[in-house]
Amino acid sequence: MPKRNKQSFLHGALILSFAAILTKIIGALLFKIPLQNINMTAYGYFTLAFNIYVPIYTVSTAGFPIAVSRMVSHSLTLGRYRDIKIIHKVANKVFLITGSVGTLLMILSAFIYPSFVKMENARLAMLVMAPSVLFCCLLTSYRGVYEGSRNMIPTAISQIVEAVGKLIFGISLAAGALYLGQWQFSHGQVVYGIVAESSEQALEYSLPYIAAGGMFGVTAGSFFSFAYLVLFYRRNGSGITRQELENAPKPKRPNVIFRSLLRFAIPVALGTLATQLTTLIDAISFQKCLAIVIEKNGNILREIYSQVISAGKVNDLNGFLTGTRDAALTYVNLVPNITLSLGISALPVITSAWALNDRVQLRRMVSNVLRITLLISLPSGIGLSVLAKPILKMFYDPFVVQVAGPQLEVLGISVVFICLVAPINAMLQAMGRADVPAKIVLVGGAVKLFLNIVLVLNPRINVIGSAYSTVACYTIMVILSFVFLKRIMGMKLRWRSIFLKPLFATVCCSTAAWAVNGILSRFVSNSISVLSAIAVAVFVYIWALLSIRAVKREDVLMLPKGQKIAQILEKYDWIG
C-alpha cells in the first residue's frame, strides 16, 4: 500500500478551499447563473426542489460523516490501523440503507410538497433529483475515511468531478429542453404533450422540463463523484501502509465498530437533524408565506414589481421571486463553502488534541480556525454588501438586479456569521459536545421562523424579509456558539488578533472598493469598474493585514513551502 498522505491543518484546508473555489466557480458562474438566465421562473422550480433535497440528504447521512472522520482520526492517533477498514465497511452498509430511504422520501415529497406551496411545476425536478440522495450518501463514506486520515485530496477531486458533471449535463439538458419546446411549437406540434397557442405558452409548458434538465445534472454529478471515489479507493486503499497494518493490534468486531459509530454519530445526528429541521422550516415557511401573500395581496406585489411584469420577465410571480432569492443566495453561499473546509480539516487535529488533553494545541487550533475564518469571511461578506448591485449587473438583466440586489445587500452581512457557524460546530463536535450545536440551531430556527412569518407576510417587505431573518438568525447562533465554546474549552482567546485586526483591514478594503467603484462607474463600463474595485480592495486588504501584522508565523509555516515564505515576510517585519 502507498504511504499515507498526511497533511497539516492549513495545508488540508487549502486543498479543500481550492476545490471549493473551483467548484463554486463551476457551480455558480458556469452552472447556476446560466441556468437562471435561461429562465428565472424555471430556476425557481429548480430551487424549490433543491431546498427539499438538501435537508433530506443531510438527514439521510445524519451524523455519520463526522463520526466516520472522527473515528478514523481517533484510530490513527491510537495506532489502531486495522479498525479503519472495518469502519469503512460498516459505514458503507449504513449509508446504503439511509441513502435508499432518503431517495424514497424524496420521491414521496415530490407528490406532496409542490401542491402544498402551489408550485406543482417543480414536481418533475424533485423526481429527477431523488437518486442523487443515494449517490451522495455512498460517496460520503469514502470522504469521511480520507478526511479522518488528514488526506483531503480525494475529497477535493471528487467535489470537482461532481461540479463538472453537474455543469455538462445540467446546462445542456436545460437548454435542450427550452429549445425542444420552442421547436415543437414552431413546427406545429404539441409542446410536451400540450397544445400551445403562442410561443409564450410554449415556454410556460417547457418550464418544468427546463428545471428537470438542470436537476439531472446534479444527479449525474453525484454519480460520477461516487464512481471516482470507488475507483480511487480500490486502487489506493485508505492510505495505511503495510507495515502499519502488520504492527497494529487486532481489529474490533464490526458490531463493536457499529456501536461506537452510533455513539459518535447520535449526538452529531441530533445537531444535524436540528440544523436541517431549521433549514426545512425556513424553506417551507418562506415558500408558504410567499404563496399566501401573493394570493391575498397580489395587487400590491404586482404594483411593486410592475416594471418586471410589464417587461414580460415573469411567467409565475412565486417562481420568479423564489428564483431571485436564490440568485442572491448563490453569491452568499460562495464563501461559507470555503470556510467549511477549515472545520473539516481542523476536526481530526482537534479530536487528537482533545483525546490527548493537549490544551496548548487545542487553544492554538481553535484560535487559528476562528482567525482564518474571519480573515476570509469579513472582507467577503462586507464586500458583497457594498458591491451587491454592481456585481449582479455583471450577470443579470436590470429587472433581476432590481429584485435580487437589495436582498444581496442585506445577505452580504450575514456571510460573516454563516461562515463562522460550520467551523465552530465542527470544533464542538471534535470536543465531544455535538449536543450544543443542536440546541443553538433550534434557537436560531425559532427566530428565523418567527421573522419569516412576520416579514414575508408583509406585502411591502415580502421576499426581502427572508434576508432580514437570515441575518438575525445567524447572528444569534454565532453569539451563543462563542459563549459555549469558551465555556467548554475553559480558556480565554485573544480576541484582538482573532477579530479586531481582520475587522480593521476589512473596513479599509471595503471603503476602497466602494470609492473606486463609485468613481470608475461614471467613466467606464460596470464590469470594468467592479473588477477594478475588487482588485484594489484585495491589494488594500493584504497591505492592511501585513501592516498590522495580522498574519501569524505559525499560519505561514503550515503552508506548503511555509518556511521560505515566513523568512521573506519576517525580513520586512510583516508577520506576527
C-alpha positions in Angstrom: 0.0 0.0 0.0 1.3 3.6 -0.6 2.4 5.7 2.2 -0.3 7.7 3.9 -0.5 11.3 2.6 -1.0 13.2 5.9 -1.4 17.0 5.7 -1.3 19.8 8.2 -4.5 21.6 9.2 -3.9 24.6 7.0 -2.4 22.5 4.1 -5.6 20.3 4.1 -7.8 23.4 4.4 -6.1 25.0 1.4 -6.7 21.9 -0.7 -10.4 21.8 0.2 -10.6 25.6 -0.2 -9.1 25.4 -3.7 -11.6 22.7 -4.6 -14.4 24.8 -3.0 -13.4 27.9 -5.0 -13.2 25.9 -8.2 -16.4 24.1 -7.7 -18.2 27.3 -6.8 -16.9 28.9 -10.0 -18.2 26.0 -11.9 -21.4 25.7 -9.9 -22.3 29.4 -9.7 -20.7 31.2 -12.6 -20.9 28.4 -15.2 -24.0 26.4 -13.9 -26.4 28.4 -11.8 -26.1 31.8 -13.4 -26.6 30.4 -17.0 -29.5 28.3 -15.6 -31.0 31.4 -14.1 -30.6 33.3 -17.3 -32.3 30.5 -19.3 -35.4 31.3 -17.3 -35.7 32.6 -13.8 -39.1 31.0 -13.2 -37.8 27.6 -14.2 -34.8 28.2 -11.9 -37.4 29.0 -9.1 -38.7 25.4 -9.6 -35.2 24.1 -9.5 -34.6 26.0 -6.3 -37.7 24.7 -4.6 -36.6 21.1 -5.4 -33.1 21.7 -4.2 -34.3 23.2 -0.9 -36.1 20.0 -0.1 -33.3 17.8 -1.4 -30.6 19.3 1.0 -32.4 18.6 4.3 -33.4 15.1 3.1 -29.8 14.3 2.0 -28.3 15.7 5.2 -30.7 13.9 7.4 -30.0 10.7 5.5 -26.3 11.0 6.3 -27.2 12.2 9.8 -24.1 12.4 11.9 -22.2 9.6 10.3 -19.8 11.6 8.1 -18.4 13.4 11.1 -18.5 10.2 13.1 -16.5 8.3 10.4 -13.9 11.1 10.2 -13.6 11.4 13.9 -13.4 7.6 14.5 -10.7 7.3 11.7 -8.7 10.1 13.3 -9.1 8.6 16.7 -8.0 5.2 15.5 -4.9 6.7 13.8 -4.0 8.6 17.0 -4.1 5.3 19.0 -2.4 3.3 16.2 -5.4 1.0 15.6 -4.9 1.0 11.8 -6.9 -2.2 11.2 -10.0 -0.7 12.6 -10.2 1.8 9.7 -11.1 -0.8 7.1 -13.9 -2.1 9.4 -15.1 1.4 10.0 -15.4 2.0 6.2 -17.3 -1.3 5.6 -19.8 -0.6 8.4 -20.3 3.0 7.2 -20.9 1.7 3.6 -23.8 -0.5 4.8 -25.3 2.2 6.9 -25.2 4.8 4.1 -26.7 2.3 1.6 -29.7 1.9 3.9 -30.1 5.6 4.8 -29.5 6.7 1.2 -32.2 4.4 -0.1 -34.6 5.6 2.5 -33.7 9.2 1.6 -34.3 8.6 -2.1 -37.8 7.1 -1.4 -38.5 10.1 0.9 -37.6 12.5 -1.9 -39.9 10.7 -4.3 -42.7 10.8 -1.8 -42.1 14.5 -1.1 -42.4 15.2 -4.9 -46.0 14.2 -4.8 -46.9 16.3 -1.7 -44.7 19.4 -1.3 -45.2 21.2 -4.7 -49.0 21.0 -4.2 -48.7 22.4 -0.6 -46.8 25.5 -1.8 -48.7 25.8 -5.0 -45.8 25.2 -7.3 -46.7 21.9 -9.0 -44.3 22.5 -11.8 -41.4 21.7 -9.5 -42.5 18.1 -9.1 -40.6 16.6 -12.1 -37.4 18.3 -10.9 -37.8 16.7 -7.5 -38.3 13.2 -9.0 -35.2 13.6 -11.2 -33.1 14.6 -8.3 -34.2 11.7 -6.0 -31.4 9.2 -6.9 -28.7 11.7 -6.1 -29.6 11.3 -2.4 -28.3 7.7 -2.6 -25.2 8.5 -4.5 -24.2 11.4 -2.2 -24.7 9.2 0.9 -22.5 6.5 -0.5 -19.7 8.8 -1.5 -19.7 10.5 1.9 -18.4 7.3 3.5 -15.3 7.4 1.3 -14.8 11.1 2.0 -15.0 10.5 5.8 -12.2 8.0 5.7 -9.8 10.2 3.8 -10.7 13.3 5.8 -10.1 11.5 9.1 -6.8 10.4 7.7 -6.0 14.0 7.0 -5.8 13.4 3.3 -8.1 16.0 1.7 -7.1 15.4 -2.0 -9.7 12.6 -2.8 -12.5 14.7 -1.3 -11.3 17.8 -3.3 -11.1 15.9 -6.6 -14.4 14.2 -6.1 -16.0 17.7 -5.5 -14.6 18.9 -8.7 -15.8 15.8 -10.6 -19.3 16.4 -9.2 -19.3 20.0 -10.2 -18.1 19.3 -13.8 -20.7 16.5 -14.2 -23.4 18.8 -13.0 -22.4 21.5 -15.4 -22.1 19.4 -18.5 -25.4 17.5 -18.1 -27.4 20.2 -16.3 -26.9 23.1 -18.7 -27.0 21.0 -21.9 -30.3 19.3 -20.9 -31.9 22.5 -19.6 -31.0 24.4 -22.7 -32.1 21.4 -24.8 -35.5 21.4 -23.0 -36.0 25.0 -23.8 -35.0 24.5 -27.5 -37.2 21.4 -27.9 -40.3 23.2 -26.6 -39.8 26.1 -29.0 -39.0 23.8 -31.9 -42.2 21.7 -31.2 -44.3 24.9 -31.3 -42.7 26.3 -34.4 -43.3 23.0 -36.2 -47.0 22.9 -35.2 -46.5 20.0 -32.7 -47.8 19.7 -29.2 -45.4 21.1 -26.6 -44.5 18.3 -24.2 -47.9 16.8 -24.8 -50.0 20.0 -24.5 -51.3 22.2 -27.3 -49.8 25.7 -27.1 -51.5 28.6 -28.8 -48.5 31.0 -28.6 -44.7 31.0 -28.0 -45.3 32.3 -24.5 -47.5 29.3 -23.7 -44.9 27.0 -25.3 -42.3 28.5 -22.9 -44.7 28.1 -20.0 -45.2 24.4 -20.8 -41.4 23.9 -21.1 -40.5 25.3 -17.7 -40.9 22.1 -15.7 -38.7 20.3 -18.2 -36.0 23.0 -18.1 -35.9 22.7 -14.3 -35.7 18.9 -14.5 -33.0 19.1 -17.1 -30.9 21.3 -14.8 -31.6 18.9 -11.9 -30.5 15.9 -13.9 -27.1 17.5 -13.9 -27.0 17.4 -10.1 -27.8 13.7 -10.1 -25.3 12.9 -12.8 -22.6 14.8 -11.0 -23.2 12.9 -7.7 -23.0 9.6 -9.6 -19.6 10.4 -11.3 -18.2 11.7 -8.0 -19.2 8.5 -6.3 -17.7 6.4 -9.1 -14.4 8.3 -8.9 -14.1 7.6 -5.1 -14.8 3.9 -5.5 -12.1 3.6 -8.2 -9.7 5.7 -6.2 -10.2 3.5 -3.1 -9.8 0.3 -5.0 -6.5 1.4 -6.4 -5.1 3.2 -3.3 -6.9 1.9 -0.3 -7.2 4.0 2.8 -3.5 5.0 2.6 -2.4 3.0 5.6 1.0 1.4 5.0 1.5 -2.4 5.1 4.0 -2.0 8.0 1.4 0.0 10.0 -1.2 -2.8 9.4 1.2 -5.6 10.4 2.1 -3.8 13.7 -1.4 -2.8 14.5 -3.5 -4.6 17.2 -6.3 -7.0 16.2 -9.3 -5.0 14.8 -12.5 -4.7 16.7 -15.5 -6.7 15.5 -18.0 -5.0 13.1 -20.7 -4.9 15.7 -18.4 -3.2 18.1 -17.4 -0.7 15.5 -21.1 -0.1 14.6 -22.0 0.6 18.3 -19.0 3.0 18.5 -20.1 4.7 15.3 -23.6 5.2 16.7 -22.1 6.6 19.9 -20.2 9.2 17.9 -23.0 9.7 15.3 -26.1 10.1 17.5 -25.0 13.4 19.3 -23.8 14.8 15.9 -27.0 13.5 14.3 -29.1 15.4 16.8 -27.3 18.6 15.8 -27.7 17.7 12.1 -31.4 16.9 12.5 -31.9 20.2 14.3 -30.0 22.1 11.6 -31.9 20.5 8.8 -35.2 20.8 10.6 -34.5 24.5 10.8 -33.5 24.7 7.1 -36.6 22.8 6.2 -38.8 25.0 8.3 -37.2 28.1 6.8 -37.7 26.8 3.2 -41.3 25.7 3.8 -42.3 28.8 5.9 -40.8 31.2 3.3 -42.4 29.4 0.4 -45.8 29.1 2.1 -45.8 32.7 3.3 -44.8 33.9 -0.2 -47.7 31.9 -1.7 -50.1 33.3 0.8 -49.0 36.9 0.4 -49.3 36.6 -3.4 -52.7 35.1 -3.1 -54.1 37.6 -0.6 -52.1 40.7 -1.6 -51.3 40.0 -5.2 -52.3 43.5 -6.3 -49.7 45.1 -4.0 -47.0 42.8 -5.2 -47.9 43.3 -8.8 -47.7 47.0 -8.2 -44.2 46.7 -6.6 -42.9 44.5 -9.4 -44.9 46.2 -12.2 -41.8 47.0 -14.2 -40.6 43.4 -14.2 -44.0 42.0 -15.0 -44.7 44.5 -17.8 -41.3 43.6 -19.4 -42.5 40.0 -19.7 -39.9 38.7 -17.4 -42.4 36.9 -15.1 -44.2 33.7 -16.0 -45.1 32.9 -12.4 -44.5 35.5 -9.7 -44.0 32.9 -7.0 -41.4 31.1 -9.1 -39.7 34.4 -10.1 -39.3 35.7 -6.6 -38.1 32.3 -5.4 -35.5 32.4 -8.2 -34.3 35.9 -7.4 -33.9 34.9 -3.7 -31.7 32.0 -4.7 -29.8 34.2 -7.2 -28.7 36.4 -4.2 -28.0 33.3 -2.1 -25.8 32.0 -4.9 -23.2 34.6 -4.0 -23.8 34.3 -0.3 -23.0 30.6 -0.4 -19.7 31.0 -2.2 -17.7 31.9 0.9 -19.2 29.5 3.6 -18.2 26.6 1.4 -14.6 27.7 1.6 -14.6 28.3 5.4 -16.4 24.9 5.9 -13.1 23.3 4.7 -11.4 24.8 7.8 -13.8 22.9 10.1 -13.4 19.7 8.1 -9.6 20.0 8.1 -9.4 21.0 11.8 -11.7 18.3 13.1 -9.1 15.4 13.1 -6.4 17.7 14.6 -8.7 19.0 17.4 -10.0 15.5 18.0 -6.4 14.3 18.5 -5.6 17.3 20.8 -8.8 16.7 22.9 -8.1 12.9 23.2 -4.5 13.6 24.4 -5.6 16.5 26.6 -3.1 18.8 24.8 -4.5 22.2 25.9 -1.8 24.2 24.2 -2.5 22.6 20.8 -6.3 22.9 21.4 -6.1 26.6 22.1 -3.8 27.2 19.1 -6.1 25.3 16.7 -9.3 27.0 17.9 -7.7 30.4 17.6 -6.3 29.6 14.1 -9.7 28.4 12.8 -11.5 31.4 14.1 -8.9 33.9 12.9 -8.6 32.4 9.4 -12.4 32.2 9.1 -12.8 35.8 9.9 -9.8 36.8 7.6 -11.8 35.3 4.8 -15.4 36.0 5.7 -15.2 39.6 6.9 -13.9 41.2 3.6 -16.0 38.8 1.5 -19.3 39.5 3.3 -18.9 43.2 3.7 -17.6 43.5 0.1 -20.7 41.6 -1.2 -22.9 44.0 0.6 -21.1 47.1 -0.7 -20.9 45.9 -4.3 -24.1 43.9 -4.4 -25.9 45.6 -7.3 -22.8 46.2 -9.4 -21.8 42.5 -9.1 -25.3 41.3 -10.1 -25.3 43.7 -13.0 -22.4 41.8 -14.5 -24.5 38.6 -14.9 -28.2 39.5 -14.9 -30.6 41.8 -16.7 -31.7 45.0 -14.8 -35.0 43.5 -13.8 -33.4 40.7 -11.8 -30.9 43.1 -10.3 -33.8 45.3 -9.2 -35.3 42.5 -7.1 -32.2 40.5 -6.1 -29.9 43.5 -5.4 -31.5 44.7 -2.2 -31.6 41.1 -0.9 -27.8 40.6 -1.5 -27.0 44.0 0.2 -28.6 42.6 3.4 -27.4 39.0 3.0 -23.8 40.1 2.5 -23.7 41.0 6.2 -24.9 37.5 7.1 -22.0 35.9 5.3 -19.7 36.7 8.2 -21.9 34.9 10.7 -22.8 32.0 8.3 -19.1 31.3 7.8 -18.4 31.0 11.5 -21.2 28.5 12.3 -19.9 25.4 10.5 -16.2 25.6 11.8 -17.4 26.3 15.3 -19.8 23.3 15.1 -17.0 21.1 13.8 -14.8 22.1 16.7 -17.5 21.5 19.3 -18.2 18.1 17.7 -14.5 17.3 17.9 -14.6 18.1 21.6 -17.4 15.6 22.1 -20.2 18.3 22.5 -22.3 17.7 19.4 -25.4 18.4 21.5 -24.5 22.1 21.8 -24.9 23.0 18.1 -28.3 21.2 18.1 -29.6 23.5 20.9 -28.2 26.6 19.3 -29.6 25.8 15.9 -33.1 25.2 17.3 -32.9 28.7 18.9 -31.8 30.2 15.6 -34.5 28.3 13.7 -37.2 29.6 16.0 -36.0 33.2 15.4 -36.0 32.5 11.6 -39.5 31.0 11.6 -40.9 33.9 13.6 -39.3 36.6 11.4 -40.3 34.8 8.2 -43.9 34.8 9.2 -43.8 38.5 10.4 -41.8 39.9 7.5 -42.5 37.8 4.4 -46.3 38.0 5.0 -46.0 41.8 4.9 -46.7 42.6 1.3 -44.5 45.7 1.4 -41.5 43.7 2.5 -42.3 40.2 1.0 -39.2 38.4 -0.3 -36.5 40.6 1.3 -38.0 39.7 4.7 -36.2 36.3 4.3 -32.9 38.2 4.1 -33.5 40.1 7.3 -34.5 36.9 9.1 -31.3 35.2 7.9 -29.1 37.9 9.4 -30.9 37.8 12.7 -30.8 34.0 12.9 -27.1 33.6 12.3 -26.1 36.5 14.4 -27.8 34.9 17.4 -26.4 31.5 16.6 -22.8 32.8 16.5 -23.1 34.7 19.7 -24.4 31.6 21.5 -21.7 29.4 19.9 -18.9 31.7 21.2 -20.3 31.6 24.7 -20.5 27.8 24.7 -17.1 27.4 23.0 -15.4 29.5 25.6 -17.1 27.6 28.5 -16.3 24.1 27.1 -12.6 25.0 26.4 -12.2 26.6 29.8 -9.7 29.1 28.5 -9.6 32.6 27.1 -9.0 33.5 23.5 -7.1 36.5 22.1 -9.9 38.4 20.5 -7.7 41.3 19.4 -5.8 39.2 16.9 -8.8 37.0 16.1 -11.4 39.7 15.4 -10.2 43.3 15.7 -7.3 43.1 13.2 -9.3 41.4 10.4 -12.1 44.0 11.1 -9.7 46.9 10.7 -8.4 45.5 7.4 -11.9 44.9 6.2 -13.0 48.4 6.8 -10.1 49.7 4.8 -10.7 47.4 1.8 -14.5 47.8 1.8 -14.1 51.6 1.8 -11.6 51.4 -1.0 -13.9 49.1 -3.1 -16.9 51.4 -2.6 -14.9 54.5 -3.5 -13.2 53.0 -6.6 -16.4 51.6 -8.0 -18.3 54.8 -7.4 -15.7 56.9 -9.2 -14.9 54.5 -12.1 -18.6 53.7 -12.8 -19.0 57.2 -14.1 -16.4 56.7 -16.8 -16.2 53.0 -17.7 -18.4 50.0 -18.0 -19.9 48.3 -14.9 -17.8 45.2 -15.4 -14.5 47.1 -15.5 -15.4 49.3 -12.5 -16.4 46.3 -10.4 -13.3 44.2 -11.3 -11.1 47.2 -10.7 -12.8 47.9 -7.3 -12.3 44.2 -6.3 -8.6 44.3 -7.4 -7.9 47.5 -5.4 -9.8 46.1 -2.4 -7.7 42.9 -2.4 -4.5 45.0 -2.6 -5.6 47.3 0.2 -6.7 44.3 2.4 -3.3 42.5 2.0 -1.5 45.7 2.7 -3.6 46.4 5.8 -3.1 42.8 7.2 0.7 43.0 6.7 1.0 46.5 8.1 -0.7 45.5 11.4 0.9 42.0 11.4 -2.4 40.2 11.5 -0.9 37.0 9.9 0.9 34.8 12.3 4.2 32.9 11.7 2.6 29.6 12.7 -0.1 30.2 10.0 2.6 30.6 7.3 4.6 27.6 8.5 1.5 25.3 7.9 1.5 26.3 4.2 3.4 24.4 1.6 6.9 25.9 1.4 5.9 27.8 4.6 9.4 28.1 5.9 10.6 30.1 2.9 7.5 32.3 2.8 7.9 33.0 6.5 11.6 34.1 6.0 10.6 36.6 3.3 7.8 38.1 5.4 9.9 38.2 8.5 12.6 40.1 6.6 10.1 43.0 6.2 8.5 42.5 9.6 5.2 41.6 8.1 4.1 38.7 10.3 3.4 38.5 14.0 
